Amino acid sequence: MNTPMENIVNPVVNDGRVNRMSIILFSGTVDKLLAASIMATGASAMGLEVDIFLTMWGMMAFRKGAHKELNKVSADFAEYAPMLQQKLSGPGAPNWMENLEQAKEIGDVHVYACGMTLEMFGMSKTDLEDIVDDVVGVAGFVERAKEGKVTLFV
């Protein structure tokens, strides 16, 4: 049985949850960062509020200037790394940081750094790209995430 797309995008049933997508961005490889940025941009374009929680290697990719040199691909897909790097270096190729900047221009997108991860790596918010809105704790992020309709771990 096929479900009409309008019922997926605009469900009739209102269960009281906030129209929000929460993304926990743990991975710092270009393939996963690109996937997360595409999901955030798509959700933003669909009118969802988007919260991105940067932790561990995902947060390290947001260090000032790091995104310009990042080209590591997940070990699971290492065999595809040369092809992906070729595609990402071509004209008009998607860039995960530019995607996130565009998502913020389109809609209500917030990027939060994990306070504990910052502390563990001896960093502060000033070490991160300006796209990062604030530093929050896990409990604060989970409190917001549990109110939303979609939560992704990347």
Secondary structure, 3 states (H helix, E strand, C coil): CCCCHHHHHCCCCCCCCEEEEEEEECCCCHHHHHHHHHHHHHHHHCCCEEEEEECHHHHHCCECCHHHHCCCCCHHHHHHHHHHHHHHHCCCCCCHHHHHHHHHHHCCEEEEEEHHHHHHCCCCHHHECCCCCEEECHHHHHHHHCCEEEEEEC
